[in-house]
Amino acid sequence: MRRGPRVGIIGGGQLGRMFIEEALRYNVTCIIADADRECPAALIAHEHVVGSIAEEDTLVELARRADLLTYEIEHIYLKPLLRLEAEGKVELIPSARVLKVIQDKALQKQFLHQHGIDTADFALVEGVHQWEEVARRKGWSRFAVKTRFHGYDGRGVLLQDNLSETKTDATGFDVPAVIEEFVECEKELSVIVGCGRDGKLTHFPVVEMQFDPKANLVMQLLSPAQIAPQVEQQAITLALDTVRAFASPGLYAVELFLDKQGRVLVNEIAPRPHNSGHHTIEACFTSQYEQLLRILLGLPQGSTRQLCPAVLLNVLGPADFSGPYYFAGYEELLNMEGVYVHMYGKKESRPMRKLGHVTILGSTMEEVLEKAERVKPHCVIKKANHE
Ligand code: ADP
């Protein structure tokens, strides 16, 4: 590298922020695009294009200022990026054509199906009026409905236990959607895969995600996942096959289900760093963020080997208030060995908003899990009294 390149990041949330933390070590100039002047990445980005990532002007301006672009969120206005990429005026990693498939859950499922990658059985529907017919035809008593566009963190996903309840609580779901067989999950897993510019694939150890049943949000992650070696191998093979099918450099998180019969199925893909890879900052030789950076710069990918078992806890905004807050657990947590607190610098708390995370390391998973139980009561967000 003769000069540090200029990397443009679409979105300025915590993923962008943690990416920039790594990029600073490489003398890389980071430019973010985000409508919020005070977004998590704003404080450490070299430049900030303040504007909505749903608008063409913002993206064109970012592309003008940067040598290459990546994104930390899927919900961006794709049309200008597809055009600029086709004209050879911007390099987007992963490619805009990957994002086109990811943004639409129907295209995503069809893509996986066409490439012979195992997923839950599914059908496409235009609205609620078709659910019953599909469920009967498929012989499903329970199913999942996912709106085709704009879902994230469980919003846009409806788990339907019973057809008779359908019509009462389906507000917002009477739109084109993917309807899926209900998977009785033993565990939810994730594999982060790096694909280099040379097509070389690397992967991090399989992670186990434990969800909050009410909010549909990841609460706790275990790495490595506590699974049998053959399940681990199946998960890795599926994740690598999925990323190979996209045939575009980048960092991908492949989310998987392990069902009660031992089947491993791909649930969905995020073409970016992911919540299930935050622990790699302290627990692996190379973090997911550094791996993405190396891929962007065309540098050798790093070792993804994990140094010791890790548990990650998300720090979420409490249900009972919105507004300024502080993290109340430093004193206790910093007295424990191998506990790392990351706060994202968000100005305000909101119920279930991701405000930070805590990574916990130890020499055995048993020890880490035991420590996690001692950490949990101190992962507390309190309301700030401000004048
Ligand atoms: P999002 O894009 O919002 O993360 P997901 O497709 O990951 O949406 O769904 C959110 C959660 O809903 C999953 O992590 C899982 O717990 C549950 N879920 C999704 N699809 C199914 C399914 N087919 N069967 C059972 N549970 C599901």
Boltz pocket constraint, residues with backbone or C-beta under 6 A from the ligand:
constraints:
  - pocket:
      binder: B
      contacts: [[A, 120], [A, 143], [A, 144], [A, 146], [A, 151], [A, 152], [A, 153], [A, 154], [A, 155], [A, 156], [A, 157], [A, 159], [A, 180], [A, 181], [A, 182], [A, 183], [A, 184], [A, 185], [A, 188], [A, 211], [A, 216], [A, 255], [A, 267], [A, 268]]
      max_distance: 6.0
